[in-house]
Amino acid sequence: MNFTLIFNDKKEIKSLNKDTSIKNVLDEMELSSEIIIAKKNGDIVIEDEKIENGDEIHLIQIIYGG
């Protein structure tokens, strides 16, 4: 079972465990949900969202500034 991860214009296929969530992926990449927006199959989701086989997860970094 796999899913597609897109981050910083890089697309890669990642293996999927039974109960993998967006939070698990963020933790593995040492990223904070405070600076990342996650999209699952084109829809914005919360970090507790479960990832299923074949999903496309797009992580978008929020840019702060003023």
Stockholm file with secondary structure:
# STOCKHOLM 1.0

chainA/1-66         MNFTLIFNDKKEIKSLNKDTSIKNVLDEMELSSEIIIAKKNGDIVIEDEKIENGDEIHLIQIIYGG
#=GR chainA/1-66 SS CEEEEEETTEEEEEECCTTCBHHHHHHHTTCCTTSEEEEETTEEECTTCBCCTTCEEEEEECCCCC
#=GC SS_cons        CEEEEEETTEEEEEECCTTCBHHHHHHHTTCCTTSEEEEETTEEECTTCBCCTTCEEEEEECCCCC
//
